């Protein structure tokens, strides 16, 4: 009895190519949609993390006082677990407002100077307090102040990094003008490098503080259309260039 041969399906290679094409298209669509979702949710998520950290710090600062009030005044609403953090945040904000209002007055400024003079007698505490105070003052300066957004060659020559020119110094040996530039890390600007370099190696930009921080926080995704990347030649340098 002769065996009947199995049917052979033609175009097997074509069908496999179509399946691979459909899978590749589906994979690209999946990656594109996930990336679009990250771009959409990413800023909201980062904003949520920042506000969560700030509100958590405010609540942690005022929570012991609220818990003490709940013990002294045993009211039922003061013992609510969900209400205590909210009251702690409000209490901390009120304390910060009162302290700021007092220190802005003449008597408050004098008391603050006496307090800082007392801290100077504690060597280790004075170093930490002075450094933190200078950092906060430099970050809260007004736009018309001397702090500027600049570009410096970092980590190697030819690669520019965004920095904040915090102050200028003078080389005691040569008399050369130096710049103290703070270089925050992208995505995490709370950590940074401090570079002291000659002023001629600093490229001043036309960016403001808000634009620079937006570029750092988003890894360059949010940036202006143009930026001053090349340092303009000084009059002496322009005179030294050969004419064609």
HUJOTA-V74219 format. One record per pair of residues at least 12 apart in sequence whose C-alpha atoms are under 6 Angstrom apart, sorted by the first residue. I is the first residue (numbers start at 1). J is the second residue. If there is no record, write none. Layout:
i=[I I]
j=[J J]
This chain:
i=[58 59 59 59 62 62 63 147 147 148 148 149 149 150 150 150 150 150 150 151 151 152 163 163 163 164 164 165 165 166 166 167 168 177 178 178 178 179 179 179 179 180 180 181 181 182 186 186 187 187 187 203 205]
j=[89 85 88 89 88 92 88 165 166 164 165 163 164 162 163 164 203 204 205 163 203 202 181 182 183 181 182 180 181 180 181 180 180 199 197 198 199 196 197 198 199 195 196 194 195 194 216 219 216 217 219 231 228]
